[in-house]
């Protein structure tokens, strides 16, 4: 059974049809990347899954339960967690304090310190544990928010352009983190533009175009699909007439 499934999902904003009959299924333990040109509807679909938008029609199922009408906090309680593109960290607090706030209601006090230490090592932030989060580099801020999202040990981790603004080295390190989380059994859905990251982590890729599922498959299948290359180059019309 799919851990996340959308069925004929539609979202309209006035006369604009942003998400158009999207069928998507994530298997448990899968890293699934959602790609597409700007304006393809990726962010809207992401927010529909999270519950920030309610669909105009269609269904969303999570772990076999219909969550179409659930609010975001209800989805998070059932095992979703999210890291947005812009880090939502507490800049005036230390790295350690940020993690403590995220984790304090989910661990016994006797285990909290050890769990924070384990997460700091995983995030490559142990040397910076007592630095103010606002003084971290951009990439480190992204890692800290990933840490805050995964500290709840969700069934499904949602990542919104997790490598935006990162150097190639930081992007690769982020990919390694996602691979380790996945090796521990976490399912991941990532909206991403960086194809190096997609190649590194994705087991399945869905391409959106004009709000619709344009193609699905492995990374190799998607990269080899000339139609996908065409929409990224803005040559759909020429390809159709060729």
C-alpha positions in Angstrom: 0.0 0.0 0.0 1.3 3.5 -0.9 2.2 5.6 2.1 1.1 8.7 0.1 -1.4 8.8 -2.7 -3.2 11.6 -4.6 -6.2 10.7 -6.7 -7.4 13.0 -9.5 -6.2 16.0 -7.5 -7.3 19.4 -8.7 -6.7 22.9 -7.5 -8.1 26.0 -9.0 -7.4 29.6 -8.1 -10.2 31.5 -9.7 -10.0 30.6 -13.4 -6.5 29.3 -13.1 -6.2 25.5 -13.1 -2.9 25.0 -11.2 -3.1 21.2 -10.3 -4.8 19.1 -13.0 -6.0 15.6 -12.2 -2.7 14.6 -10.5 -2.3 10.9 -9.6 0.8 10.3 -7.5 1.8 7.4 -5.3 4.8 7.0 -3.0 5.8 3.6 -1.8 7.0 3.2 1.8 10.8 3.7 2.0 11.0 5.5 -1.3 12.8 8.8 -2.2 10.6 10.5 -4.8 11.6 13.8 -6.4 9.1 16.1 -8.0 10.6 18.2 -10.8 9.3 20.5 -13.6 9.8 23.9 -15.1 8.8 27.1 -13.2 5.0 27.3 -13.0 4.5 23.6 -13.4 2.4 23.4 -10.2 5.1 21.7 -8.0 4.7 24.1 -5.0 0.9 23.9 -5.2 1.0 20.1 -5.1 3.4 20.2 -2.2 1.1 22.5 -0.2 -1.9 20.3 -1.1 -0.1 17.3 0.4 0.8 19.3 3.5 -2.7 20.7 3.9 -1.9 24.4 3.4 -4.3 24.4 0.4 -7.5 22.3 0.2 -8.1 20.7 -3.2 -10.9 21.8 -5.5 -11.6 18.1 -6.1 -9.8 14.8 -5.7 -8.4 12.9 -2.7 -5.2 12.6 -0.7 -4.5 9.4 1.3 -1.7 9.0 3.8 -0.9 5.6 5.2 -4.3 4.3 3.9 -6.3 7.1 5.6 -8.2 9.8 3.7 -6.7 13.1 4.9 -8.1 15.3 2.2 -9.8 17.6 4.7 -7.2 17.4 7.4 -5.4 20.5 8.7 -1.6 20.6 8.6 -1.1 19.9 12.3 -3.4 16.8 11.9 -1.2 15.5 9.1 2.0 16.2 11.1 0.6 14.3 14.1 0.0 11.3 11.8 3.6 11.2 10.7 4.4 13.9 8.2 7.2 16.5 8.7 8.3 19.3 6.4 11.3 21.4 5.6 10.5 24.5 3.6 12.7 26.3 1.1 13.4 29.2 3.5 14.7 28.0 6.8 12.3 28.6 9.7 14.9 28.5 12.5 15.2 30.6 15.6 18.1 32.8 14.7 18.6 34.3 18.2 19.0 30.9 19.8 21.8 28.4 19.6 21.8 25.4 17.3 21.4 23.2 20.3 18.5 25.2 21.6 16.7 25.0 18.2 16.9 21.2 18.3 15.8 21.1 21.9 12.7 23.2 21.1 11.8 20.8 18.2 12.4 17.7 20.3 11.5 18.5 23.9 8.0 17.2 23.7 8.9 14.0 22.0 11.7 12.6 24.2 12.1 11.9 27.9 14.5 14.4 29.5 16.9 11.5 30.3 17.2 10.8 26.6 16.9 14.3 25.1 20.6 15.3 25.5 21.8 12.1 23.9 19.4 12.4 21.0 20.4 16.0 20.4 24.0 15.0 20.3 23.3 12.2 17.8 21.4 14.6 15.6 24.2 17.3 15.8 26.7 14.7 14.6 24.4 13.6 11.7 23.9 17.2 10.6 27.7 17.9 10.8 26.8 20.7 13.2 28.4 19.3 16.5 31.3 21.9 16.3 28.7 24.7 16.0 26.2 23.5 18.7 26.6 26.6 20.8 26.7 29.1 17.9 23.7 31.3 17.3 21.7 29.8 14.5 21.5 33.2 12.8 25.3 33.1 12.4 25.4 29.8 10.5 26.1 29.7 6.8 23.2 29.3 4.4 23.8 25.6 4.0 24.2 25.0 7.7 20.8 26.8 8.3 19.2 24.4 5.8 20.8 21.4 7.6 19.5 22.6 10.9 16.0 22.9 9.7 16.3 19.4 8.1 17.4 18.2 11.6 14.4 19.9 13.2 12.1 18.2 10.7 13.6 14.7 11.0 13.9 14.9 14.8 10.3 13.8 15.0 11.2 10.6 13.1 8.3 11.1 10.6 7.0 8.4 8.3 7.1 10.9 5.4 9.6 13.8 5.1 8.6 16.6 2.8 11.5 18.7 1.4 10.8 21.9 -0.5 13.9 22.7 -2.6 16.3 21.6 0.2 19.4 22.5 -1.7 18.4 26.0 -2.9 21.3 28.4 -2.7 23.8 25.7 -1.7 27.3 25.1 -3.1 27.9 21.8 -5.0 29.7 20.4 -2.0 26.8 21.3 0.4 24.3 19.9 -2.1 26.2 16.6 -2.2 26.4 16.5 1.6 22.6 17.1 1.8 22.1 14.2 -0.6 24.2 12.0 1.7 21.9 13.0 4.6 18.8 12.1 2.7 20.4 8.8 1.7 21.2 7.9 5.3 17.6 8.8 6.4 16.2 6.7 3.6 18.5 3.8 4.6 16.9 4.0 8.1 13.5 3.6 6.5 12.3 7.1 6.0 10.1 8.0 3.0 11.0 11.3 1.3 9.2 13.5 -1.2 11.3 16.4 -2.4 10.5 19.2 -4.7 13.8 20.1 -6.4 15.5 21.9 -9.3 19.0 20.7 -8.9 19.4 17.6 -11.1 22.7 16.6 -9.5 20.8 16.2 -6.2 17.9 14.4 -8.0 20.4 12.0 -9.6 22.0 11.3 -6.3 19.0 10.5 -4.2 15.8 9.8 -6.3 14.5 6.3 -6.8 11.5 7.7 -8.7 10.9 11.0 -10.4 7.6 12.7 -11.3 7.7 15.5 -13.8 4.9 18.1 -13.7 4.1 20.4 -16.6 1.2 22.8 -16.7 -0.2 21.2 -13.5 -0.3 17.7 -14.9 1.9 14.6 -14.5 4.0 14.8 -17.7 6.3 11.8 -17.0 7.2 9.3 -14.3 10.1 6.9 -13.9 13.6 6.3 -12.7 16.1 9.1 -12.9 17.7 7.4 -16.0 14.4 7.1 -17.7 13.5 10.8 -17.1 16.9 12.1 -18.1 16.7 10.1 -21.4 13.2 11.3 -22.2 13.5 13.9 -25.0 10.0 15.3 -24.1 11.3 16.2 -20.6 14.3 17.9 -22.0 12.0 19.8 -24.4 9.8 21.3 -21.7 12.8 22.5 -19.7 14.1 24.2 -22.9 10.7 25.6 -23.7 10.5 23.6 -27.0 7.3 21.6 -26.4 5.6 23.1 -29.4 8.5 22.4 -31.7 8.7 18.8 -30.5 5.0 18.3 -31.0 5.2 19.3 -34.6 8.4 17.5 -35.4 
